[in-house]
Amino acid sequence: MVRSSIEKRSGTSVSRLEMARAVHGRRRSVEVRVPASTANLGSGFDCFGLALQLHLTVRATVVPEAGERCRIRSRGEDGSALLPRTAEKNLIVRAMRFAAERQGLTLPPMRLAVHNGIPLASGLGSSAAAIVAGISLCALISGLEIPDETALGYATELEGHADNVAAALHGGLVITCMIPSGGVLALKKPWPLEIRIVVVTPHVTVETVHARAVLPPAVSRADAVHNLQRAALFTAALEQGRHDLLWEAMQDRLHQPHRQGLVPGLAEALATPRLPGLLGVSLSGAGPSVLAFAQSHLEQIGEAISEPFRSHGIQTTVRNLAVDEHGRQTTDSSCGQAGAQRK
């Protein structure tokens, strides 16, 4: 990737603009891999994000001779082949063009090959992964570095909240804070290897916009204090290895009570008793997936959480996952260089 600073060549300063122009017009192939993510983790509403080892992979090939601006081919599990293939509706392309507009770039014609392993509208950060992928592709294709802080700002503006996009970008557990100026503070914490993640996804979808619409416009002081105490306890419990405290630390009053009626069986799944090996249960993001932290008995825990959904005739997919500590990863396998041009 071309560095964002000014470089010297033959004794002459070469600007980022000049470097981008110099490489425009030749074939280039780049790839980005972005993890799924879960958010909130119970008490950390719009604050905690955790990257998971399910991935969206997008390969972009610049084809200067192609007549179309962007051609998309997609495949994957969980209905992801139904992702919009028209550039105007595809979130990856929209994010790529958003970043290009902010950077003052015109992107060259390209073809996208999308392989999505993240279930859609299930509370596992599919939209966040698409947004981070698009912004990353803009940087790769242009050859002009977009700092992580800037990329996170773009992604948050598109997503509307920072928790999932920060985890998708940085990997691991990320604690985010949106500040009045419009910026985002994000701190990554290491995740204990001994804590595994069980995700139970009912075969229904809940759009985030609908899940947010059911939330009340205001909450009581008691409920706000309840969540503040437990969100602080969550981070302290992880820091000190007090995993026995996660059960209480994940108790929520701000969003889960209002969302648990969106899917039959969800309320009962969230009320799963404290089984052997189970450390805590929460809604994954806006749902409908249910998240569990566990140290053992993963299969039994997955079955117990699935049972309430199945009793209502809703099938589930159970995934036993590890945390993705790497976040967004990129590969540039270019044959030559091709870049975007400044407008």
C-alpha positions as CSV (number, residue, x, y, z in Angstrom):
1,M,0.0,0.0,0.0
2,V,1.2,3.5,-0.8
3,R,2.2,5.4,2.4
4,S,0.1,8.4,3.4
5,S,3.2,10.5,4.0
6,I,5.2,12.2,1.3
7,E,7.9,10.0,-0.1
8,K,11.1,10.9,-2.0
9,R,11.9,9.6,-5.5
10,S,14.9,10.8,-7.5
11,G,15.2,13.7,-5.1
12,T,11.7,14.9,-5.8
13,S,8.7,14.9,-3.4
14,V,5.9,12.7,-4.7
15,S,2.5,13.5,-3.2
16,R,-0.3,10.9,-2.6
17,L,-2.2,12.4,-5.5
18,E,0.7,12.0,-7.9
19,M,1.3,8.4,-6.8
20,A,-2.4,7.6,-7.2
21,R,-2.4,9.0,-10.7
22,A,0.8,7.1,-11.6
23,V,-0.8,3.7,-10.9
24,H,-4.3,4.3,-12.3
25,G,-5.4,2.2,-15.1
26,R,-3.7,-1.2,-14.7
27,R,-5.2,-4.4,-13.5
28,R,-5.2,-5.0,-9.7
29,S,-6.6,-7.6,-7.4
30,V,-7.1,-7.1,-3.6
31,E,-9.0,-8.9,-0.9
32,V,-10.4,-8.1,2.5
33,R,-11.6,-10.5,5.2
34,V,-13.8,-9.1,8.0
35,P,-15.1,-11.0,11.0
36,A,-18.7,-11.2,12.3
37,S,-19.3,-9.5,15.6
38,T,-21.7,-9.6,18.6
39,A,-22.5,-6.5,20.5
40,N,-23.9,-5.2,23.9
41,L,-23.0,-8.5,25.7
42,G,-26.0,-7.8,28.0
43,S,-25.3,-4.7,30.0
44,G,-22.9,-2.8,27.5
45,F,-25.6,-1.4,25.2
46,D,-24.1,0.4,22.3
47,C,-20.7,0.1,24.0
48,F,-19.3,-3.5,23.9
49,G,-18.4,-5.3,20.7
50,L,-16.7,-8.7,20.2
51,A,-15.4,-10.1,17.0
52,L,-16.2,-13.7,16.2
53,Q,-14.6,-16.3,13.8
54,L,-17.2,-16.1,11.1
55,H,-16.2,-14.1,8.1
56,L,-17.1,-12.0,5.1
57,T,-14.5,-12.2,2.3
58,V,-14.5,-9.8,-0.6
59,R,-12.1,-9.9,-3.6
60,A,-12.0,-6.9,-5.8
61,T,-10.4,-6.9,-9.2
62,V,-9.9,-3.7,-11.1
63,V,-10.7,-4.1,-14.7
64,P,-10.0,-0.9,-16.6
65,E,-11.2,-2.3,-19.9
66,A,-14.6,-3.2,-18.4
67,G,-17.6,-1.2,-19.5
68,E,-19.5,-1.5,-16.2
69,R,-18.5,0.4,-13.1
70,C,-19.0,-2.5,-10.7
71,R,-20.0,-6.1,-11.2
72,I,-20.9,-8.3,-8.2
73,R,-20.8,-12.0,-7.8
74,S,-21.9,-13.4,-4.4
75,R,-22.2,-16.7,-2.6
76,G,-22.3,-18.0,0.9
77,E,-24.4,-19.6,3.6
78,D,-27.6,-18.5,5.4
79,G,-29.2,-16.8,2.4
80,S,-26.2,-14.6,1.8
81,A,-26.3,-15.4,-1.9
82,L,-29.4,-13.1,-1.8
83,L,-27.2,-10.1,-1.1
84,P,-28.0,-7.3,-3.6
85,R,-25.9,-7.7,-6.7
86,T,-26.7,-4.2,-8.0
87,A,-24.1,-1.7,-6.9
88,E,-26.6,0.9,-5.9
89,K,-28.2,-1.4,-3.3
90,N,-25.1,-3.4,-2.1
91,L,-23.8,-2.2,1.2
92,I,-20.2,-3.1,0.5
93,V,-20.3,-0.9,-2.6
94,R,-22.1,1.9,-0.9
95,A,-19.5,2.0,1.9
96,M,-16.7,1.9,-0.7
97,R,-18.2,4.8,-2.6
98,F,-18.9,6.7,0.7
99,A,-15.2,6.5,1.6
100,A,-14.1,7.4,-1.9
101,E,-16.3,10.5,-1.8
102,R,-14.9,11.5,1.5
103,Q,-11.3,11.0,0.2
104,G,-12.1,12.9,-3.0
105,L,-11.5,9.8,-5.1
106,T,-13.0,8.4,-8.3
107,L,-12.9,4.6,-8.2
108,P,-12.0,2.6,-11.3
109,P,-14.3,-0.1,-12.8
110,M,-14.0,-3.4,-10.9
111,R,-15.5,-6.8,-10.2
112,L,-16.4,-8.0,-6.7
113,A,-16.5,-11.6,-5.6
114,V,-18.3,-11.8,-2.3
115,H,-18.3,-14.9,0.0
116,N,-20.3,-14.2,3.1
117,G,-20.4,-16.7,6.0
118,I,-22.3,-14.3,8.3
119,P,-26.0,-14.8,8.7
120,L,-28.0,-11.8,7.7
121,A,-30.3,-9.8,10.1
122,S,-29.4,-12.1,12.9
123,G,-27.5,-9.9,15.4
124,L,-24.0,-11.0,14.2
125,G,-22.8,-7.8,12.6
126,S,-23.4,-8.6,8.9
127,S,-23.9,-5.0,8.0
128,A,-20.9,-3.9,10.1
129,A,-18.7,-6.4,8.2
130,A,-20.0,-5.2,4.9
131,I,-19.3,-1.6,5.8
132,V,-15.8,-2.2,7.0
133,A,-15.1,-4.3,3.9
134,G,-16.2,-1.5,1.6
135,I,-14.1,1.1,3.3
136,S,-11.1,-1.2,3.4
137,L,-11.4,-2.0,-0.3
138,C,-11.5,1.8,-1.1
139,A,-8.2,2.1,0.6
140,L,-6.6,-0.9,-1.0
141,I,-7.8,0.0,-4.5
142,S,-6.8,3.6,-4.3
143,G,-3.4,2.9,-2.7
144,L,-4.0,5.7,-0.3
145,E,-4.0,4.9,3.3
146,I,-7.1,5.5,5.3
147,P,-6.1,5.5,9.0
148,D,-8.1,3.2,11.3
149,E,-9.4,6.1,13.3
150,T,-10.8,7.7,10.1
151,A,-12.1,4.3,8.9
152,L,-13.9,3.8,12.2
153,G,-15.5,7.3,11.9
154,Y,-16.8,6.5,8.4
155,A,-18.1,3.1,9.4
156,T,-19.9,4.5,12.5
157,E,-21.5,7.2,10.4
158,L,-22.9,4.6,8.0
159,E,-23.8,2.0,10.7
160,G,-25.2,4.5,13.2
161,H,-23.4,3.0,16.2
162,A,-19.8,2.0,16.8
163,D,-19.8,-1.3,18.7
164,N,-20.0,-3.8,15.8
165,V,-17.9,-1.9,13.3
166,A,-15.1,-1.3,15.9
167,A,-15.0,-5.0,16.7
168,A,-15.0,-5.9,13.0
169,L,-12.2,-3.4,12.3
170,H,-9.9,-4.2,15.3
171,G,-10.9,-7.7,16.4
172,G,-11.2,-8.9,20.0
173,L,-13.3,-7.2,22.6
174,V,-13.6,-3.4,21.8
175,I,-15.2,-0.9,24.1
176,T,-16.4,2.2,22.3
177,C,-17.5,5.7,23.3
178,M,-19.1,8.2,20.9
179,I,-18.1,11.8,21.8
180,P,-20.1,15.0,21.1
181,S,-17.7,16.2,18.4
182,G,-18.7,13.1,16.3
183,G,-15.6,11.1,16.9
184,V,-15.3,7.6,18.4
185,L,-13.0,6.4,21.2
186,A,-12.2,2.7,20.9
187,L,-10.2,0.6,23.3
188,K,-9.4,-3.1,22.6
189,K,-9.0,-5.6,25.4
190,P,-7.6,-9.1,25.2
191,W,-10.2,-11.9,25.5
192,P,-9.6,-14.8,27.8
193,L,-8.9,-17.9,25.7
194,E,-10.7,-20.2,28.1
195,I,-14.1,-18.4,27.5
196,R,-15.8,-19.9,24.4
197,I,-18.8,-18.5,22.7
198,V,-22.0,-20.3,21.9
199,V,-24.3,-18.6,19.4
200,V,-27.8,-19.9,18.8
201,T,-29.5,-18.4,15.8
202,P,-33.2,-19.0,15.3
203,H,-34.3,-19.3,11.6
204,V,-36.0,-15.9,11.6
205,T,-34.7,-12.5,10.8
206,V,-35.0,-9.2,12.8
207,E,-33.9,-6.1,11.1
208,T,-31.9,-3.8,13.4
209,V,-34.1,-0.8,12.6
210,H,-37.1,-2.7,13.8
211,A,-35.3,-3.9,17.0
212,R,-34.3,-0.3,17.8
213,A,-37.9,0.9,17.1
214,V,-39.2,-1.1,20.1
215,L,-36.9,0.6,22.5
216,P,-38.4,3.4,24.7
217,P,-37.2,7.0,24.2
218,A,-36.3,7.3,27.9
219,V,-35.3,5.0,30.7
220,S,-35.6,5.3,34.5
221,R,-32.6,6.3,36.6
222,A,-32.8,2.9,38.4
223,D,-32.4,1.1,35.1
224,A,-29.6,3.3,33.9
225,V,-27.7,2.8,37.2
226,H,-28.3,-0.9,37.0
227,N,-26.6,-1.2,33.6
228,L,-23.8,1.2,34.5
229,Q,-22.9,-0.9,37.5
230,R,-23.0,-4.2,35.5
231,A,-21.1,-2.8,32.5
232,A,-18.3,-1.7,34.8
233,L,-18.4,-5.0,36.6
234,F,-18.1,-6.8,33.3
235,T,-14.8,-5.2,32.4
236,A,-13.4,-5.6,35.9
237,A,-14.4,-9.3,36.0
238,L,-12.6,-10.0,32.8
239,E,-9.6,-8.0,34.0
240,Q,-9.3,-9.9,37.2
241,G,-10.3,-13.3,35.9
242,R,-13.5,-13.4,38.0
243,H,-15.5,-15.2,35.3
244,D,-18.0,-16.2,38.0
245,L,-19.2,-12.6,38.1
246,L,-20.1,-12.5,34.4
247,W,-23.6,-13.9,35.0
248,E,-24.6,-10.9,37.0
249,A,-22.5,-8.5,34.9
250,M,-24.5,-9.5,31.8
251,Q,-27.9,-8.7,33.3
252,D,-29.6,-5.9,31.3
253,R,-32.6,-3.6,31.7
254,L,-32.2,-1.2,28.8
255,H,-32.8,-3.2,25.7
256,Q,-33.4,-7.0,26.2
257,P,-36.7,-6.7,28.1
258,H,-38.1,-4.7,25.1
259,R,-36.7,-7.0,22.4
260,Q,-37.4,-10.4,23.8
261,G,-41.0,-10.3,22.5
262,L,-39.9,-10.0,18.9
263,V,-39.4,-13.8,18.4
264,P,-41.4,-16.6,20.0
265,G,-39.2,-18.4,22.5
266,L,-36.7,-15.6,22.8
267,A,-37.7,-14.6,26.3
268,E,-37.4,-18.2,27.5
269,A,-34.0,-18.6,25.8
270,L,-32.6,-15.5,27.5
271,A,-33.9,-17.0,30.8
272,T,-31.8,-20.2,30.4
273,P,-30.8,-21.3,33.9
274,R,-27.2,-21.4,35.1
275,L,-26.1,-24.7,33.7
276,P,-22.7,-26.4,34.3
277,G,-20.0,-24.4,32.4
278,L,-22.3,-21.5,31.5
279,L,-21.0,-18.1,32.4
280,G,-23.7,-15.8,31.0
281,V,-26.4,-15.4,28.4
282,S,-27.5,-12.4,26.4
283,L,-29.1,-11.2,23.2
284,S,-26.5,-10.9,20.4
285,G,-26.7,-7.4,19.3
286,A,-30.3,-6.6,18.3
287,G,-31.0,-10.3,18.0
288,P,-32.6,-12.7,17.3
289,S,-29.4,-14.7,18.0
290,V,-28.7,-15.6,21.6
291,L,-25.1,-15.4,22.9
292,A,-23.7,-17.5,25.7
293,F,-20.2,-17.5,27.3
294,A,-19.1,-20.8,28.5
295,Q,-16.1,-22.8,29.7
296,S,-17.4,-26.3,29.1
297,H,-20.5,-28.3,28.1
298,L,-20.9,-26.2,25.0
299,E,-23.2,-28.7,23.2
300,Q,-25.5,-29.0,26.1
301,I,-25.7,-25.2,26.5
302,G,-26.6,-24.8,22.8
303,E,-29.3,-27.4,23.1
304,A,-30.8,-25.8,26.2
305,I,-31.0,-22.4,24.5
306,S,-32.4,-23.8,21.3
307,E,-35.2,-25.7,23.0
308,P,-37.6,-22.7,23.6
309,F,-37.4,-21.8,19.9
310,R,-38.0,-25.3,18.8
311,S,-41.0,-25.6,21.1
312,H,-42.5,-22.8,19.0
313,G,-41.7,-24.6,15.7
314,I,-38.6,-22.4,15.0
315,Q,-35.5,-24.2,13.9
316,T,-32.1,-23.0,15.0
317,T,-28.4,-23.1,14.1
318,V,-25.9,-23.6,16.9
319,R,-22.4,-22.3,16.5
320,N,-19.5,-22.9,18.9
321,L,-17.1,-20.0,18.1
322,A,-13.8,-18.5,19.2
323,V,-13.0,-14.8,19.3
324,D,-11.3,-13.3,16.2
325,E,-8.5,-11.3,17.7
326,H,-7.2,-10.0,14.3
327,G,-10.2,-8.0,13.0
328,R,-10.1,-6.8,9.4
329,Q,-7.3,-8.4,7.3
330,T,-6.3,-7.4,3.8
331,T,-4.3,-8.9,1.0
332,D,-2.9,-7.2,-2.1
333,S,-2.0,-9.7,-4.8
334,S,-1.8,-7.2,-7.5
335,C,-0.2,-7.8,-10.9
336,G,1.1,-4.3,-11.2
337,Q,-0.7,-1.4,-9.4
338,A,-4.0,0.3,-10.0
339,G,-5.4,3.1,-8.1
340,A,-8.2,5.6,-7.9
341,Q,-7.8,9.1,-9.0
342,R,-8.5,12.3,-7.1
343,K,-11.5,14.2,-8.3
